[in-house]
Amino acid sequence: MNLPDYLTQETTGEIRVTGHRIGLFHLVHYYNDGYSAEMLVCQYPTLSLALVHKVIAFYLENRAQVDAYVAACHDELVRQHAANPSRIDVAALRQRLETAPQAKGP
């Protein structure tokens, strides 16, 4: 995918808005969930409305490639979540805290 100057691909493969930590994945995800450009600016106030419009235009002009990128990102997130060991539930954590010895101050 040939990226414009306002999008940068990191060494990890993640595509971000140049000069920001905001990923193309997130902008496209919210856009496909029905967020307007104005709503995206509210979600990410460090982005200008003009820049958000550029990113959306890039997405619409390269929809197949960007959708494939977004799907790959989603698959990786699912894989990472599945690889993460089960976490303790809140009730068990409260029980452990209640039975733990109390720390004494100085």
VENTA-V114198 format. One record per helix or strand of 2 or more residues. SS is the DSSP state (hx for helix, st for strand). FROM is the first residue (numbers start at 0). TO is the last residue. Records with the same first field share a line. If there is no record, write none. Layout:
# VENTA-V114198
SS=FROM-TO + FROM-TO
This chain:
# VENTA-V114198
st=6-8 + 14-16
hx=23-31 + 36-42 + 48-60 + 62-82 + 89-98
